[in-house]
Amino acid sequence: MLWYQCLSENYDYSLYSEAKEKGDEETCAAYEAKFDKIAEIYEDFGKLESLNSWRMDSHIWQAWFPQRKHLFLPNVQVSAAHAEDNWHLNLTIPLDGPIEETIAEASRMIRSACEQSPHMETIAPKYRLHTVEGKTVHDISVIRKSVITSINKWLNASPGYTPDVGVLIQEFAAHHLEDMEWKLSDADYETLQRTHRLPVYRIEAFTTVVTRYRKTFRALSRNTIRGHFPDTSPYKSLVWDRFQGKQISS
């Protein structure tokens, strides 16, 4: 879902999607010459609507994901049947114990079965997380917070309008204090909930943090147009900035 959200805010991808819908072959050809993966990505993802939320209960997400689940995840099935040419492992997992221990034991059993399986070569999902030396570039928490700072209905500034950043930061804190794992004194928290206002020093500190996450989000969004996620490598592509109400390239 985080991948979806970052790609949906890539302005080049949005314009390409509109051109595809209109049958504008000249515009599509220009984008395809600039971004060599864009046609293939569009074939898989289609035109994306902004979810305006980082939560998974969006009806847009619920309609989009089931048909494309195979692009991201192994084809794991819960089934007691298995064909002769396939190798399945059927697990009965009790749900009354500590979740960490249950997951660890299930993982151990799956790993052991895979090592003994005569079908070790499996087809990996098409879209896998971008890694460097075997590790993803960013912790999932960083990616999630970057998305939260950049996708919200109430942040959607009109084109050409530059809102007061201090006001936006305070509104953002009022909506997402816990999501961002920010801490306030009891007095400041009560004031924020009642008036959506913060002390000046808090506004400055939160602005610094939000600015850093927004920069990360833009980098993530730019790289999705070449099929990389999460990737913050320098790459030229337009991204829609909801704080500023305009597309930006850096």
Secondary structure as UniProt FT lines:
FT   HELIX           2..8
FT   HELIX           11..22
FT   HELIX           25..34
FT   TURN            36..37
FT   HELIX           38..45
FT   TURN            56..57
FT   HELIX           59..64
FT   HELIX           66..71
FT   TURN            84..85
FT   HELIX           99..116
FT   STRAND          131..132
FT   TURN            133..134
FT   STRAND          135..136
FT   HELIX           140..148
FT   TURN            149..150
FT   HELIX           153..155
FT   TURN            159..160
FT   HELIX           165..176
FT   TURN            177..181
FT   HELIX           186..195
FT   HELIX           200..224
FT   TURN            225..227
FT   STRAND          239..241
FT   TURN            242..245
FT   STRAND          246..248
//
